[in-house]
């Protein structure tokens, strides 16, 4: 059963709270964290672009790629066109030069090669067939594609329609909280060795079971701006969902205020949130 909603996920959370104090602390602040199931090819391209990148730049790269195919336009909202994600067939017709012009930089030849390799293996049918493999075999198969290492492979397995809920993508944030709270003797870096990468994943899988990837995300979000502010203040993130100031703004507020009430008074978005609530009293903000 692979269901993050309802009583099944609630039962898992209740069990995990008793197993791990760190998870319990973070779940109290981030009760609505869930894993999405992206279409498989979209997940593969998106995470290939995310390596050594930031969210803003990666989003722009993906938007440029989608806009390259006007026939995929879904509609226009407030003057902004929106596009469906391109197919493997469409992407495979783009040269590395054109991908570079779309902002993919050094990743352009990797994406070009990955699309070619994927077509040679059987395209989407081959990708979907990985769902029948054990996790490690599926990870290794994906990692043979151009631009796809262990972490990107695990991101695709966890966040796509393949739904490998035990996959653990190990990046710097994951490495840091594992070193701090679970494996204090870790050496090197997230990319230092396959053995240490596997050790981190196995440690979390031993602790949380076959859906360890779901628990991992609750631990992970607490390491990332701006979510870590909510953890520091010990207040549910849905109470702060409109508060997306800069890192320096956050630090100033944390130094000046220690309660949710005070933080909201100082937030440049508090007035916006209050106004929205007045206009739409039945609406609520949540990350679930």
Residue frames as qw, qx, qy, qz and C-alpha x, y, z in Angstrom:
[[0.000, 0.889, 0.459, 0.000, 0.00, 0.00, 0.00],
 [0.449, 0.038, 0.036, 0.892, 1.48, 3.34, -1.05],
 [0.136, -0.791, -0.453, -0.388, -0.87, 5.95, 0.36],
 [0.328, 0.126, -0.373, 0.859, 0.25, 9.10, 2.13],
 [0.352, -0.378, -0.066, -0.854, -3.22, 10.24, 3.02],
 [0.763, -0.383, -0.272, -0.444, -5.69, 9.38, 5.73],
 [0.782, -0.569, 0.191, -0.169, -5.25, 6.95, 8.56],
 [0.939, 0.136, -0.064, 0.310, -2.37, 5.01, 7.00],
 [0.425, 0.562, -0.233, 0.671, 0.03, 7.95, 6.99],
 [0.417, -0.704, 0.184, -0.544, -1.24, 9.12, 10.37],
 [0.944, -0.327, 0.033, -0.026, -0.53, 5.67, 11.81],
 [0.794, 0.283, -0.142, 0.519, 3.00, 5.73, 10.39],
 [0.079, 0.700, -0.209, 0.678, 3.63, 9.22, 11.80],
 [0.683, -0.619, 0.126, -0.366, 2.43, 8.07, 15.23],
 [0.970, -0.115, -0.013, 0.214, 4.80, 5.12, 15.11],
 [0.619, 0.463, -0.133, 0.620, 7.74, 7.20, 13.91],
 [0.226, -0.800, 0.145, -0.537, 7.20, 9.79, 16.64],
 [0.823, -0.529, 0.176, -0.111, 7.84, 7.08, 19.23],
 [0.921, 0.126, 0.034, 0.368, 10.89, 5.80, 17.38],
 [0.558, 0.211, 0.019, 0.803, 12.72, 9.09, 16.90],
 [0.197, -0.724, -0.361, 0.555, 12.64, 12.30, 18.95],
 [0.149, -0.314, 0.328, 0.878, 14.08, 14.35, 16.07],
 [0.069, -0.316, -0.755, -0.570, 11.25, 13.26, 13.81],
 [0.214, -0.681, -0.677, 0.178, 8.70, 14.04, 16.54],
 [0.201, -0.583, -0.105, 0.780, 10.05, 17.58, 16.95],
 [0.018, -0.179, 0.497, 0.849, 9.92, 18.27, 13.23],
 [0.091, -0.421, -0.842, -0.325, 6.54, 16.65, 12.64],
 [0.137, -0.686, -0.546, 0.461, 5.01, 18.99, 15.22],
 [0.025, -0.598, 0.119, 0.792, 6.15, 21.93, 13.05],
 [0.289, 0.338, -0.594, -0.670, 5.68, 20.37, 9.59],
 [0.559, 0.100, 0.760, -0.315, 2.65, 18.06, 9.87],
 [0.680, 0.593, 0.217, -0.373, 1.61, 18.53, 6.25],
 [0.037, 0.607, -0.679, -0.411, 4.77, 17.50, 4.39],
 [0.856, 0.237, 0.436, -0.144, 3.92, 15.06, 1.60],
 [0.336, -0.281, 0.684, 0.583, 5.70, 13.59, -1.44],
 [0.606, 0.537, -0.015, -0.586, 4.30, 14.39, -4.88],
 [0.708, 0.059, 0.663, 0.234, 4.32, 11.91, -7.78],
 [0.215, 0.661, -0.296, -0.655, 5.60, 13.75, -10.86],
 [0.878, 0.463, -0.004, -0.122, 5.25, 12.27, -14.36],
 [0.882, -0.248, 0.200, 0.347, 8.36, 10.18, -14.85],
 [0.622, 0.423, 0.155, 0.640, 10.09, 11.99, -17.72],
 [0.088, -0.885, -0.031, -0.456, 9.34, 15.37, -16.16],
 [0.712, -0.688, 0.133, 0.048, 10.90, 14.20, -12.89],
 [0.852, -0.006, 0.190, 0.488, 14.01, 12.93, -14.69],
 [0.412, 0.616, 0.122, 0.660, 14.63, 16.15, -16.62],
 [0.307, -0.886, -0.037, -0.346, 13.79, 18.37, -13.63],
 [0.747, -0.627, 0.177, 0.130, 16.21, 16.65, -11.28],
 [0.771, 0.219, 0.152, 0.578, 18.92, 16.42, -13.91],
 [0.205, 0.741, 0.070, 0.636, 18.72, 20.21, -14.07],
 [0.521, -0.826, -0.052, -0.208, 18.68, 20.59, -10.28],
 [0.870, -0.198, -0.096, 0.442, 22.16, 19.18, -9.67],
 [0.482, -0.214, -0.021, 0.849, 24.52, 21.91, -8.37],
 [0.006, -0.468, -0.397, -0.789, 21.79, 24.44, -9.05],
 [0.127, 0.163, 0.545, -0.813, 19.31, 26.63, -7.18],
 [0.325, 0.515, 0.773, -0.180, 15.54, 26.51, -7.38],
 [0.264, 0.781, 0.080, -0.560, 15.15, 29.85, -9.15],
 [0.113, 0.550, -0.644, -0.520, 17.61, 29.03, -11.94],
 [0.179, 0.041, 0.973, 0.138, 16.34, 25.48, -12.36],
 [0.352, 0.616, 0.602, -0.366, 12.75, 26.73, -12.58],
 [0.277, 0.749, -0.182, -0.574, 13.76, 29.18, -15.31],
 [0.031, -0.342, 0.858, 0.383, 15.55, 26.44, -17.24],
 [0.246, 0.293, 0.923, -0.039, 12.45, 24.25, -17.13],
 [0.328, 0.733, 0.343, -0.487, 10.17, 27.13, -18.13],
 [0.171, 0.644, -0.478, -0.572, 12.42, 27.92, -21.10],
 [0.117, -0.107, 0.956, 0.245, 12.41, 24.29, -22.14],
 [0.303, 0.497, 0.783, -0.222, 8.60, 24.06, -21.95],
 [0.282, 0.779, 0.116, -0.548, 8.09, 27.34, -23.84],
 [0.097, -0.398, 0.711, 0.571, 10.22, 26.00, -26.69],
 [0.019, 0.229, 0.920, 0.318, 7.15, 24.04, -27.76],
 [0.305, 0.038, 0.101, -0.946, 4.24, 26.50, -28.23],
 [0.581, -0.119, -0.637, -0.492, 2.01, 23.63, -29.33],
 [0.476, -0.230, -0.790, 0.310, 2.06, 22.50, -25.69],
 [0.104, -0.215, 0.243, -0.940, 0.50, 25.72, -24.41],
 [0.132, -0.394, -0.886, 0.205, -2.25, 25.02, -21.89],
 [0.067, -0.872, -0.462, -0.145, -3.57, 28.55, -21.62],
 [0.278, 0.423, -0.170, 0.846, -2.83, 32.09, -20.47],
 [0.458, -0.722, -0.498, 0.148, -3.40, 33.46, -16.98],
 [0.250, -0.901, -0.031, 0.354, -2.92, 37.17, -16.19],
 [0.381, 0.863, -0.295, -0.149, -0.95, 37.50, -19.42],
 [0.236, -0.562, 0.791, 0.040, 1.38, 34.62, -18.52],
 [0.791, 0.218, -0.446, -0.356, 1.35, 31.60, -20.86],
 [0.594, -0.395, 0.672, -0.198, 1.55, 28.15, -19.29],
 [0.580, 0.419, -0.625, -0.311, 2.85, 25.03, -21.03],
 [0.973, -0.187, 0.077, -0.112, 2.64, 21.30, -20.58],
 [0.453, -0.610, 0.593, 0.267, 5.96, 19.56, -20.05],
 [0.525, 0.543, -0.514, -0.406, 7.56, 18.48, -23.34],
 [0.989, -0.017, 0.096, -0.112, 7.71, 14.82, -24.28],
 [0.668, -0.376, 0.505, 0.397, 10.85, 12.74, -24.72],
 [0.620, 0.471, 0.477, 0.406, 10.31, 12.88, -28.47],
 [0.138, 0.968, 0.110, 0.176, 10.22, 16.68, -28.42],
 [0.424, -0.832, 0.324, 0.153, 13.28, 17.08, -26.18],
 [0.774, -0.120, 0.500, 0.370, 15.26, 14.55, -28.23],
 [0.553, 0.671, 0.314, 0.380, 15.05, 16.88, -31.25],
 [0.103, -0.989, 0.101, -0.041, 16.85, 19.70, -29.43],
 [0.719, 0.402, -0.341, 0.453, 20.61, 20.02, -29.91],
 [0.611, -0.421, -0.328, 0.585, 23.02, 20.76, -27.10],
 [0.234, 0.137, 0.095, 0.958, 23.57, 24.16, -28.70],
 [0.327, -0.533, -0.383, -0.680, 19.86, 24.98, -28.57],
 [0.674, -0.570, -0.459, 0.103, 19.56, 23.70, -25.00],
 [0.520, -0.174, -0.191, 0.814, 22.48, 25.94, -24.09],
 [0.016, -0.314, -0.216, -0.924, 20.62, 28.90, -25.60],
 [0.552, -0.574, -0.439, -0.415, 17.67, 27.99, -23.37],
 [0.331, -0.746, 0.339, -0.467, 19.87, 28.40, -20.30],
 [0.970, -0.230, -0.053, -0.051, 20.96, 24.82, -19.64],
 [0.148, -0.844, 0.515, -0.013, 24.66, 25.69, -19.73],
 [0.053, 0.459, -0.886, -0.041, 27.02, 22.78, -19.09],
 [0.542, 0.101, 0.765, -0.334, 23.99, 20.56, -18.50],
 [0.612, 0.522, -0.131, -0.580, 22.90, 20.98, -22.15],
 [0.452, 0.396, -0.769, -0.217, 25.07, 18.17, -23.60],
 [0.122, -0.068, 0.927, -0.348, 24.08, 15.96, -20.67],
 [0.566, 0.351, 0.438, -0.604, 20.38, 16.45, -21.37],
 [0.590, 0.517, -0.403, -0.470, 20.90, 15.88, -25.08],
 [0.269, 0.316, -0.910, 0.003, 22.79, 12.64, -24.36],
 [0.305, 0.055, 0.807, -0.503, 20.28, 11.50, -21.74],
 [0.660, 0.405, 0.145, -0.616, 17.36, 11.91, -24.17],
 [0.558, 0.473, -0.615, -0.294, 19.23, 9.91, -26.81],
 [0.086, 0.226, -0.943, 0.230, 20.16, 7.15, -24.35],
 [0.466, 0.157, 0.614, -0.618, 16.61, 6.98, -23.07],
 [0.713, 0.432, -0.133, -0.536, 15.20, 6.51, -26.57],
 [0.425, 0.422, -0.795, -0.092, 17.77, 3.77, -27.24],
 [0.076, -0.093, 0.908, -0.401, 16.59, 1.93, -24.11],
 [0.099, -0.437, -0.874, -0.190, 12.93, 2.07, -25.08],
 [0.136, -0.480, -0.137, -0.856, 11.83, 5.47, -23.82],
 [0.487, -0.395, 0.266, -0.732, 9.06, 5.86, -21.28],
 [0.927, -0.113, -0.270, -0.233, 8.28, 2.13, -21.33],
 [0.684, 0.192, -0.532, 0.461, 11.80, 1.40, -20.11],
 [0.049, -0.395, 0.410, -0.821, 11.53, 4.04, -17.41],
 [0.725, -0.296, 0.041, -0.621, 8.24, 2.61, -16.18],
 [0.890, 0.031, -0.455, 0.000, 9.71, -0.90, -16.14],
 [0.291, 0.390, -0.615, 0.620, 12.12, 0.21, -13.41],
 [0.547, -0.399, 0.221, -0.702, 9.19, 0.19, -11.01],
 [0.957, -0.101, -0.191, -0.193, 9.31, -3.62, -11.00],
 [0.656, 0.339, -0.512, 0.439, 12.95, -3.68, -9.85],
 [0.615, -0.570, -0.350, 0.418, 14.34, -3.59, -6.31],
 [0.074, -0.980, -0.040, 0.181, 15.35, -0.07, -5.25],
 [0.425, -0.628, 0.455, 0.468, 19.10, -0.48, -5.67],
 [0.524, 0.180, 0.683, 0.476, 18.79, -2.01, -9.15],
 [0.241, 0.858, 0.429, 0.149, 16.45, 0.76, -10.27],
 [0.231, -0.918, 0.121, 0.298, 18.83, 3.38, -8.87],
 [0.501, -0.378, 0.585, 0.513, 21.82, 1.85, -10.66],
 [0.480, 0.472, 0.643, 0.365, 19.91, 1.62, -13.94],
 [0.107, 0.965, 0.238, 0.020, 18.97, 5.31, -13.83],
 [0.382, -0.810, 0.264, 0.359, 22.49, 6.31, -12.79],
 [0.627, -0.001, 0.569, 0.532, 23.84, 4.95, -16.08],
 [0.342, 0.822, 0.388, 0.238, 22.08, 7.75, -17.94],
 [0.429, 0.343, -0.058, 0.834, 24.07, 10.88, -18.76],
 [0.126, -0.484, 0.116, -0.858, 23.85, 13.51, -15.99],
 [0.769, -0.461, -0.139, -0.420, 22.22, 11.14, -13.52],
 [0.219, 0.379, -0.800, 0.409, 24.12, 10.12, -10.39],
 [0.280, -0.252, -0.890, 0.258, 22.93, 8.31, -7.26],
 [0.063, 0.351, 0.463, -0.812, 21.22, 11.36, -5.76],
 [0.400, 0.227, -0.276, -0.844, 19.37, 12.39, -8.92],
 [0.417, -0.056, -0.865, -0.272, 18.33, 8.77, -9.45],
 [0.192, -0.328, -0.820, 0.429, 16.91, 8.57, -5.93],
 [0.211, 0.311, 0.165, -0.912, 15.11, 11.90, -6.40],
 [0.465, 0.108, -0.557, -0.680, 13.43, 10.49, -9.51],
 [0.395, -0.150, -0.906, -0.002, 12.52, 7.25, -7.74],
 [0.114, -0.345, -0.679, 0.637, 11.07, 9.03, -4.69],
 [0.180, 0.460, 0.184, -0.850, 9.32, 11.99, -6.33],
 [0.322, 0.173, -0.599, -0.712, 7.94, 10.40, -9.52],
 [0.811, -0.039, -0.097, -0.576, 5.06, 8.13, -10.35],
 [0.623, 0.202, -0.748, 0.107, 7.37, 5.18, -9.64],
 [0.620, -0.629, 0.050, -0.466, 6.78, 5.92, -5.92],
 [0.724, 0.071, -0.572, 0.379, 9.85, 4.28, -4.41],
 [0.416, -0.835, -0.065, -0.354, 8.92, 5.44, -0.91],
 [0.823, -0.495, 0.045, 0.275, 12.10, 4.00, 0.58],
 [0.638, 0.467, 0.011, 0.612, 14.49, 6.00, -1.62],
 [0.416, -0.814, -0.109, 0.390, 16.70, 8.51, 0.26],
 [0.546, 0.710, -0.010, 0.446, 18.36, 11.22, -1.89],
 [0.652, -0.549, -0.118, 0.510, 21.51, 12.21, -0.04],
 [0.360, 0.765, 0.022, 0.533, 22.57, 15.83, -0.56],
 [0.272, 0.364, -0.446, 0.771, 24.37, 18.36, 1.63],
 [0.501, -0.428, 0.146, -0.738, 21.31, 19.05, 3.78],
 [0.938, -0.185, -0.225, -0.189, 20.72, 15.34, 4.37],
 [0.708, 0.224, -0.462, 0.484, 24.40, 14.80, 5.12],
 [0.014, 0.466, -0.370, 0.804, 24.39, 17.59, 7.69],
 [0.672, -0.394, 0.162, -0.606, 21.41, 16.37, 9.71],
 [0.955, -0.025, -0.297, 0.010, 22.65, 12.76, 9.55],
 [0.540, 0.332, -0.467, 0.616, 26.08, 13.84, 10.82],
 [0.192, -0.449, 0.316, -0.813, 24.51, 15.93, 13.56],
 [0.669, -0.241, 0.266, -0.651, 21.83, 13.54, 14.80],
 [0.965, 0.048, 0.055, -0.251, 22.31, 10.00, 13.52],
 [0.922, 0.166, -0.027, 0.349, 25.81, 9.18, 12.24],
 [0.226, -0.952, 0.153, 0.140, 28.35, 11.39, 14.08],
 [0.605, -0.421, 0.539, 0.408, 31.28, 9.41, 12.67],
 [0.681, 0.666, 0.286, 0.105, 30.54, 10.21, 9.01],
 [0.429, -0.496, 0.327, 0.681, 33.61, 11.29, 7.07],
 [0.319, 0.117, 0.616, 0.711, 34.03, 13.15, 3.81],
 [0.309, 0.226, -0.055, -0.922, 31.08, 14.55, 1.85],
 [0.747, 0.273, 0.367, -0.483, 27.78, 13.40, 0.33],
 [0.776, 0.564, -0.212, -0.186, 29.61, 12.37, -2.85],
 [0.177, -0.699, 0.692, -0.015, 32.65, 10.80, -1.19],
 [0.001, -0.201, 0.974, 0.108, 31.71, 7.12, -1.56],
 [0.592, -0.177, -0.568, -0.543, 28.91, 4.79, -2.57],
 [0.504, -0.199, -0.788, 0.291, 29.32, 2.96, 0.74],
 [0.071, -0.200, -0.458, 0.863, 28.62, 6.06, 2.85],
 [0.415, -0.019, -0.279, -0.866, 25.72, 7.04, 0.60],
 [0.627, -0.189, -0.711, -0.256, 24.22, 3.59, 1.13],
 [0.360, -0.158, -0.717, 0.576, 24.93, 3.73, 4.88],
 [0.181, 0.066, 0.209, -0.959, 22.86, 6.92, 5.24],
 [0.599, -0.051, -0.409, -0.687, 19.93, 5.45, 3.34],
 [0.619, -0.126, -0.774, 0.030, 20.10, 2.13, 5.20],
 [0.163, -0.064, -0.618, 0.767, 20.24, 3.91, 8.56],
 [0.399, 0.067, 0.099, -0.909, 16.99, 5.75, 7.84],
 [0.678, -0.010, -0.561, -0.474, 15.37, 2.68, 6.33],
 [0.462, -0.079, -0.822, 0.323, 16.29, 0.63, 9.41],
 [0.014, 0.121, 0.501, -0.857, 14.76, 3.34, 11.62],
 [0.447, 0.265, 0.130, -0.845, 11.61, 4.18, 9.67],
 [0.647, 0.232, 0.719, -0.103, 10.96, 1.10, 7.55],
 [0.508, 0.281, 0.647, 0.495, 9.98, 0.73, 3.89],
 [0.160, 0.879, 0.354, 0.277, 8.42, 4.22, 3.67],
 [0.568, -0.466, -0.105, 0.670, 11.54, 5.91, 5.05],
 [0.294, 0.277, 0.312, 0.860, 11.51, 8.43, 2.19],
 [0.259, -0.771, -0.419, -0.403, 8.32, 9.95, 3.59],
 [0.615, -0.716, -0.176, 0.279, 9.89, 10.37, 7.03],
 [0.612, -0.043, 0.149, 0.776, 13.09, 11.65, 5.42],
 [0.146, 0.599, 0.324, 0.718, 11.24, 14.58, 3.86],
 [0.452, -0.849, -0.250, -0.113, 9.97, 15.75, 7.26],
 [0.693, -0.498, 0.061, 0.517, 13.57, 15.75, 8.50],
 [0.544, 0.224, 0.321, 0.742, 14.85, 17.35, 5.30],
 [0.057, 0.806, 0.335, 0.484, 12.55, 20.39, 5.11],
 [0.513, -0.833, -0.128, 0.163, 13.73, 21.54, 8.54],
 [0.652, -0.284, 0.225, 0.666, 17.19, 22.10, 7.05],
 [0.355, 0.382, 0.467, 0.714, 16.03, 24.39, 4.23],
 [0.041, 0.290, 0.153, -0.944, 15.30, 28.12, 4.20],
 [0.182, -0.520, 0.292, -0.782, 12.69, 29.35, 5.10],
 [0.784, -0.347, -0.458, -0.233, 11.35, 26.24, 6.85],
 [0.617, -0.036, -0.561, 0.551, 14.13, 26.17, 9.43],
 [0.103, -0.332, 0.208, -0.914, 12.80, 29.46, 10.83],
 [0.722, -0.357, -0.211, -0.554, 9.55, 27.74, 11.81],
 [0.838, -0.140, -0.489, 0.198, 11.47, 24.95, 13.52],
 [0.366, 0.196, -0.422, 0.806, 13.59, 27.44, 15.45],
 [0.322, -0.276, 0.157, -0.892, 10.46, 29.20, 16.68],
 [0.083, 0.099, 0.955, -0.266, 8.64, 25.92, 17.29],
 [0.488, 0.410, 0.311, -0.705, 5.49, 26.99, 15.45],
 [0.675, 0.356, 0.639, 0.100, 3.65, 25.15, 12.68],
 [0.289, -0.125, 0.438, 0.842, 4.80, 26.27, 9.27],
 [0.087, 0.604, 0.678, 0.409, 1.26, 26.77, 7.99],
 [0.222, -0.867, -0.317, 0.314, 1.08, 29.74, 10.38],
 [0.256, -0.675, 0.292, 0.628, 4.04, 31.26, 8.54],
 [0.672, 0.318, 0.598, 0.300, 3.16, 30.18, 5.02],
 [0.355, 0.892, 0.209, 0.188, 3.06, 33.74, 3.67],
 [0.313, -0.903, 0.240, 0.172, 6.26, 34.79, 5.35],
 [0.873, 0.212, 0.179, 0.401, 8.97, 34.45, 2.72],
 [0.016, -0.976, 0.194, 0.096, 11.38, 37.27, 3.46],
 [0.558, 0.619, -0.518, 0.191, 15.13, 37.12, 2.91],
 [0.782, -0.138, -0.500, 0.344, 17.53, 35.16, 5.09],
 [0.262, 0.190, -0.342, 0.882, 18.81, 38.40, 6.65],
 [0.471, -0.402, -0.084, -0.781, 15.22, 39.42, 7.47],
 [0.841, -0.297, -0.438, -0.115, 14.67, 36.08, 9.16],
 [0.633, 0.004, -0.479, 0.608, 17.80, 36.40, 11.28],
 [0.028, -0.309, 0.197, -0.930, 16.83, 39.88, 12.44],
 [0.649, -0.377, -0.185, -0.635, 13.36, 38.76, 13.42],
 [0.837, -0.198, -0.495, 0.124, 14.59, 35.68, 15.23],
 [0.440, 0.104, -0.428, 0.783, 16.95, 37.88, 17.21],
 [0.181, -0.242, 0.122, -0.945, 14.20, 40.38, 18.07],
 [0.718, -0.147, 0.038, -0.680, 11.17, 38.12, 18.52],
 [0.034, -0.224, 0.968, -0.107, 10.70, 34.69, 20.01],
 [0.441, 0.318, 0.741, -0.395, 6.95, 34.16, 19.66],
 [0.305, 0.405, 0.733, 0.454, 4.74, 33.55, 16.66],
 [0.027, 0.889, 0.441, -0.123, 2.59, 36.54, 17.57],
 [0.216, -0.793, 0.181, 0.539, 5.52, 38.92, 17.57],
 [0.392, -0.122, 0.683, 0.604, 6.92, 37.46, 14.35],
 [0.258, 0.603, 0.701, 0.279, 3.64, 37.91, 12.54],
 [0.047, -0.926, -0.221, 0.304, 3.41, 41.53, 13.65],
 [0.246, -0.680, 0.397, 0.566, 6.84, 42.22, 12.18],
 [0.547, 0.143, 0.722, 0.400, 6.33, 40.23, 8.98],
 [0.119, 0.300, -0.286, -0.902, 6.03, 42.34, 5.80],
 [0.305, -0.118, -0.789, -0.520, 3.41, 39.80, 4.62],
 [0.003, -0.292, -0.821, 0.490, 1.26, 39.78, 7.74],
 [0.332, 0.411, 0.158, -0.834, -1.00, 42.53, 6.44],
 [0.421, 0.230, -0.649, -0.591, -1.40, 40.66, 3.15],
 [0.245, -0.110, -0.962, 0.054, -2.36, 37.47, 4.95],
 [0.107, 0.370, 0.630, -0.675, -4.83, 39.28, 7.23],
 [0.383, 0.378, -0.143, -0.831, -6.41, 41.06, 4.27],
 [0.392, 0.121, -0.815, -0.409, -6.74, 37.79, 2.34],
 [0.124, -0.219, -0.921, 0.296, -8.35, 36.07, 5.31],
 [0.237, 0.400, 0.379, -0.800, -10.86, 38.91, 5.61],
 [0.461, 0.353, -0.362, -0.729, -11.81, 38.66, 1.96],
 [0.705, 0.090, -0.652, -0.263, -11.89, 34.85, 1.93],
 [0.487, -0.516, 0.492, -0.505, -12.82, 33.76, 5.45],
 [0.960, -0.056, 0.186, -0.200, -13.24, 30.11, 4.51],
 [0.729, 0.548, -0.369, 0.177, -9.79, 29.79, 2.96],
 [0.703, -0.659, 0.247, 0.108, -6.77, 28.45, 4.79],
 [0.380, 0.750, -0.541, 0.000, -3.06, 28.26, 4.09],
 [0.844, -0.341, 0.412, -0.045, -1.31, 24.94, 4.41],
 [0.163, 0.594, -0.730, -0.295, 1.59, 22.98, 2.97],
 [0.518, -0.006, 0.847, -0.120, -0.30, 19.70, 3.19]]
